[in-house]
Amino acid sequence: MPMDRYLKFFDSVSLTDLMDYILYFLNSIRWQDVVDITLNSYILFRFYVLFRKTNVFKILIGIAALWFFQQIAVSVGLIVTSWVVQAITTVAALIIIVVFRNEIRSVLQTRNLKAILWGFSQKSLNAPVQIIAESAFDLAKKRIGALIVIPGKEDLNEAIQNGIPVNGEISREMISSIFWPDNPVHDGAMLIEGNQITEVGVILPLSYRQDLPSYYGTRHRAAVGIAEMTDAMVIVVSEERGTILAIKGSRIQRILKVEDLITVLQEHTGETDNTKKSIRRDRMEFLAAAMVSFMVITGIWLTIARGLDTLVTLEIPIEYMNRSPAIEIMDASVNSVRIQLGGSGALIKSIRPEQVRVRIDLGRSFVGSNTFTITNENISLPPGVFIKSFQPSAVDVILDIPVSKEIPIQVDWTGKLPENLRIERIALDPEKITVVGGSQILKNIQTIYTEKIPLDNLTTSRSMTVNLALRPASLKVGPGFREKLVVEYVVKEKTAKEAKP
């Protein structure tokens, strides 16, 4: 709708009319519309979550801006501009698929189906706690034992011995290779400080606690021993059971998920507060993105699916329901209802006349004349379409019990026979016909006429086939009869005596 039409619309309506329109609009929203908006809003939100840190997302923002500009151009009547922008938008969508296909593939390949549909990407951690946690679970799956020590504030030099300096950058490959069973230093502990693996093959003091489980071997007792003597955090991977323990002080904690181990390591390294702030920021960002996605999809839905300025008029035949088998409809004041429908342009263009039905219930009708009022309840519509107006508002229906009656046929002559001629004989085949119709109608009918036959053209004797004139139209011929008959007539010239006035 052009902008000037919007202004005229708001100038011409009162506040009450506007409120009524809003209420009607809200009541007309279907559950399918709610599902439609929610589903597409979530899809748009997932696109943001998956691609928010990529170049693809920047291009998507540009395409969205082009689409918005195109809608403005359409609303103000800039036909060429809107067409050009629409073409550019289409080409830009193809560019994303072609140019950024590798980036799109990398984003999708690094996530499983659950992460694509539901998961949220997290920012990389400042310390390598995620690498440590993932490496520990990789070793546990392969049943490779490991002992990782992460110092606290206290110095460990007096508690450990025989370590081999490495000073290598932390990586999953590095950790996996150090604890590989064929590596000479795999039985010792690994010492991690900051982002570096500082020492490997470290020997730790054993704990002599009597309350430890009997299946704890040397690796576990060494982990408990260093934890008792210092404030270090020790990660133990059992090669026999594939379990992971986090030990600090006197606390021994079984770890079941990577996320839990990351949390424990963050608490030990002091990153918890920063991580919580980051999580809060991410949550606020995702909440804002969800709200924007909902508003964008709602705006698109309002533009495409709810433009209520499109009208169409349909002529819909009336259907009669629950009629008694013993009663027939003999006549009706109208046979169809003229309905003006409103709705979005897309819905109105797709609507078919057979999707609209007008039904009248004859369950409480009686023999004779019946008047039925037509309301909105008598009219069924496709979802998303509303009734603007309809005519007529009532229909008169005549009902009767059908009976059969044999009635003689008579020729309906019209005009004047030439003065020198006379009709000597007329023969009809058949002379009588069985007619089926309402008892009240047939009671008053004694003769059935043919269609009109002009006398002016009768000059010779002959036979002709003519139609019956069944009135009213509710009358039908009985079984074995047709609505045609043969009229045979004999025409002769008048004698001199007959011709005298």
N, C-alpha and C positions, 0 to 999 in steps of 0.2 A: 504494500500500500504506500503510495507516494506520501511525502511529508505533509503536503497541504491537505491531504485527506485526513491525516491524523489530527491536524489542528482543527479542521472543520468538525470532526467527530467530537472532540472534547468541548468545543464551543457549543455544540447542539444538545448535549446531554446534561441532565441535572445530577446533583450528588446522589440522589436516591436511585436514579437510573444506573449510575456508575456502580453503586453498591450492589444493586440487583444483578448487574452484569458480572461483577466479580464473584458473587455467590453462585451464580449459575455456572460460571467458568470452573470454580472449584468443585462443584457437584458433578460436573461433566467429566472430570478426570477419572480415567479408568485405572484398574489395578495393573493392566498391561502397560499403561503410560508410566506408572511408578517403577515397574520392573525395567522398562526400556531405559529410563533416565538413570536409574541406579547402576544397571549393568554397564552402560557406556561410560558413566562417570568413573566407575572402578577401572575399566580398561584404560581410559585416559590417565588415571592416577598411576596405574602400573607402568605405563610408558614413561611417566616422569621418574618413577623410582628406578627403573632399569637404565635409563639413558641420561639422567640428570648431569652426569659429569663427563659427557661425551660431546663431540662436535655435532652428532646427529640431533641432539636436543636443541642446539642453537638453530639448526636449520628448521626443525619443527616449529620453533617459536616464530621464525620468519614466515613460514607457510600459514600459521594461524593468523598472523598480522595481515597477510595478503587476503585471506578469506574474510576477515572482518572488514577490511577496506572494500572488498567486492560487495559485501552486503550493504554497506553505506552507499556505494555507487548505484546499486539496484534501487534502494529506497528513494533516492533523489532523482532517478530516471536517467542516469548516465549509461546508456545502453552499450556504446562502444567501449567505454572504460571498463565496465563490468565484464564484458566479453574478453577483453585483453587480459585483465587480472585473473579471470578464471583459467585462461589458457596458460598463463605463467605459473599458476598454482599447480596445475596438472603436470607441467614439465618439471617443476621443482620436486614434486613427489617422486617422479621417476629418477631424478638425479640422486635423491637420497638412497634409493635402492641400489643404483648402479655404482655410484662413487663411494658410498660408505658401507658397501656390503661386507667388507672384511671387519670393520668395526662392529657392525651389527652382529656378525657371526661370533666374534670374540665375546661380546656381552652375553649372548645366549648360551654359548658353549661352556662358559665358566659357571653356569647355574643349572641346577636340576629343575624339574617341573615344579616342585614345591616352592623353590626360591623365585621362579618366574611368576607364579600365581599369587604368592603370599609373602615371601621373604622380603626383608629390607636390607639394602646394602649399608655396611658400616664403614666409617672412615678408618683409615689405617692408624694403628696404634703408634704412639711415640716411642715406646720401648718394644723390643722384639718378643713380647710375651706370647703373641699369637703364633709366631714361628715355633717357640718352645712347646706350646701346648699341642699344636698340630703334629710336631715331630714326635712327642711322647706317645700320642695315640697311634701314629704310624708304626712305631716300634712295638706297641702293645699288640696291634693286629698281627704283626709278623712273629710274635713271641720272641722278641729280642730284648734281653735285659738291659737296663740303663740306670744310671745314678747321676743326677744333675743337681749341682749345688749352686744356689744363688745367694750370695752374701747379703747380710743386712748392714747395720752400721758398725758392727764389731769386726776387728781384724781376725782373719782365719789362719794367719801364718803359723801361730803356735799350736794350732789344733790339727793341721794337715801336714803331709810330708810326701816326698818323692814325686811331686808333680812335674810333668813335662810342659814347659812353656809353649804356647801355640800363638796366641794373640791373633786369631783369625776371626773374620766377620761371621756372625751367626747366620746359618742357613739350614734348611731342612736336610739338604744333601750332606752338609758338613756333620751334622749331628748323627745322621744315619750311618755315615762311613766310620765315625769314631767308635760306635758301639757295635759295629758289625763283628760277628763272632770270630772272624779270622784276623781281626786287628789286634796287635799285641797289647794295646792299652784298653781293650773293651771291658775288662773286669774292674778297672779303676773308675773313679768319679770324674765328672767334667765340672770345671769351675767356670761360671759365667759372671762377668762383671760389665754392666752397661750393655753395649752392643757387641762385645767381644767374648770369644771363648779364650780365656787366658791360660788355662792349664787343663791337661788331660792325664789320665792314668793316676789320679790323685788317690792316696791311701788315707782313709778316714778312721777315726777312733771308733772302736766297737762299744755298744751299750751292753751292760750286764744286768739290765732290768729283768726281773723274774716274771713279770706279768705279761710279757710279750707272747704272742701266739707261737706254738711249737713249730709251725711251718715257716717262720721267719728265718731266712738264711743269713749269710754273711753280709750280703748287700743291704738287706733291710736293717740289720743291727748296726751297720756302719752309718746308715742314714739317721737312725734314731740317736746314735752316739754323737754325731756332729750337731744335731739339733739340740741335744741336751746341753752341750758345752757353749754354743753360740746362738746368735739370733738369726742364723741363716735359714733359708727355706730349701728343702730337699725334695726333689721329685724322684720317686722310685718306680721303675717299670719292672714287673715280674715276668721272667721268661717262662716260668712253669705255668702260671695262671693267666697271664696276659692282663693283669690288673695294674692300676695306677694309684699310687698313694702320694699325698702331699703332707709333709711332716715339718712342723715348726714348733720348737719348744717341746712340750709334752703332748701336743695335739697331733693325732694321726687321722687323716681324713681320706676316705675312699672317694676317688673321682670317677664319675661315670660319663661326663660329657665334656667336650672341648670347651664349651662356654663356661662351665664351672671352673675348669683349671685356669682359664684366662682371668676370671674374677679373683681367684686365690692369688695368682701372681701379681695382678694389679694392686691388690691390697698390700702385698708384701713390698712392692716397689714404690708405693705411694701414688699410683696413677688413678686410684679410684675416684677421687674428687673431680679430677679433670675429665675422666670418662663419664661420670654422671652428668656433668655440665654439657658435655658433647652429646650425650643421649637426649638430654632435655632440649637442646637446640635442634637435634634431628627430629624429635617428636613434634616440636612446634612447626618446623619446616614441612613435615609430612602432613600435619593437620591443615596448614595453610594450603598446601598443594591439593589436598582432598576437597577443601571448600571451593577453591578456584575451579577444579575439574567439574564439580557439581554445578557451579554457576554457569560454566561454559556450555556444558551439555544441556542444561535447562534452557539457556538462551537459544541454542541451536534447535532444540525441540519446539520451543515457542515459535521460532521463525518458520520452521518447516512444517510442523505437525499441527499447530494451533492457530494458524492465520484465519480468524473467524470472519473474514470479509468476503468469502466466496459463497455464492448462492447458486442453486440449481432447482428447476421446477420439473417434477415428474408426474406423469399420469399413471396412477396405480389402480388396477382393477380390484374390486371389492371381493373378498372371500367370505363365504358364509359357513360358520362352524356349528356343530351340534344340531343339525337339522334332523327332525324326526323322519324316518323312512317313509311314513305314510303321508307326508306333506310335501308339496312341491312349491317352488317359488314361481308364481305366475307372472309377476311384474314387479319392477322396481323403478323408483323415480330417477335414480342414477345408477350407472354400472361401474363407475370409477371415481376416485378422489384425486384432485389436483393438489399436490403437496410441494411446498417450497422448503428446501432443505439448506442448511448452512453448515460450514465446516472448513477445514483447511483445504487449500487448493489441491494438495496431493490426494487427500481422501475423496474429495468431490469428483476429481477426474477419474478415479478408479472405481467409483460406485457404479453398480449395475441395477437396473430397475427391479430385477428379480430379488435383490437383496432387501428391498423395501416391501412390506406387506401390510395390507389393511384388512382386518378381520372383524367380523360382527358375529356375536353369539346369538343363535336362534333357539337356545335351550328353553327359554321362557316365552317363546312366541306362540301365537294362536292363529287359527284359521280366520282370514280376513286381512284387513289393512293394519300393518304394524309400523310404528315410527321408532327408529333407532338413532340416538344421538352419538355422533362420532367424536371421540376424545383422543388425547395422546396415548391413552392406554390401548386403544384399538390399533395403533400403528407401531410396528416393530421396525427398528433401524439398525444398521451396522454400527459397531462401536465408534465413538468419536464424532458422530454426525448428530445434529439437533434439528428440530422442527421449527421453522420460521413461521409458517402459516399453512393452512389447508382449507379447501372448499370442496363440497359443501360441509356443513357441520351436522347434517342429519340426512337420513335416507328413509323413504317410505317403501315398504316391502309388502306386497300382497301375497299371502299364502293360502293354499287351498288343497283339498284332497283330490287327486287326479281320478277321473272316471272316463269311461268310453261311451260314446253315443253315436248311433247311426243317423246321419243327417242327409237329406236329399240335396242335390246340386242344382243350381240354377245359373243360366248364362246371364252375364251382366252386359247387356247391349248398350251401346252409346251412339249418339249421332242419329241420323235419319236415313232410312232406306230410299233409294231412288223411287220417284213417284210411279213409274211404270212397272215396278217389281213388287213381288210379295214373297214372303217365306211360307212355303207350303208345309214343310215338315222339319223338325229338329230332333236329332237323336244324340244322346250323351252316353259315353262309355268310360266309366260307370255312371249310373244315374244317382247312386247313393255312395257315401263314403263314411267309414268309421273314423271319428275324431276323438283324440285323447286330450283332455284339458281339465281345468278346475271345475268342480261340481257347480259352483255358483255361477260361473261363466256359461257353461254349457246349458244350464237351465233356461237361459233366455235366448239361446240361439236355435232357430228352427230351420235355417237355410244356410248353405255354404255357397258363395258365389265364385264364379270364375273371374279371372282378370278381365278388364273391359275389352269388348270386341267392337270396333267401329262398324256401323252399318253402311257408311258412305261408300265403302270399297267393295261391297258385296254385289257382284254382277253375275256370277255363275254359281252353280251348285258345286260344293266340294266339302272335304273334311279337313279339319285342322287340329293341331295339338296345342292346348293352352294350359296355363298354370292356374292353380287354385289361389284364391285370395283369402288366406287364413288370417282372420282378425278376431281377437288380438294375437300378437306374435307368439304368445305362450301356447297356442293351440298347435297340436301335432297330428299328423295323419296316423291312423292305427296300423298295426302290423298287416303286411300284405297289400298295402295301398301305396300309391305314389301321389306326389303333389301336382300331377299332370293328368289330364283326361282328353279324350278325343271328342270333338264336337263335329257332327255331320249334319249339314243342312241342305235343303233343296229350295232353290230360288226359281220362280217362274214369273213370266210376264202376266200382268193383269189382263183379264178379258175386257172387251169393250164395255160390258155392263159394269164390271168392277172399277173401270177407269172413269166412269161418269161420276161427277161430284154429287 
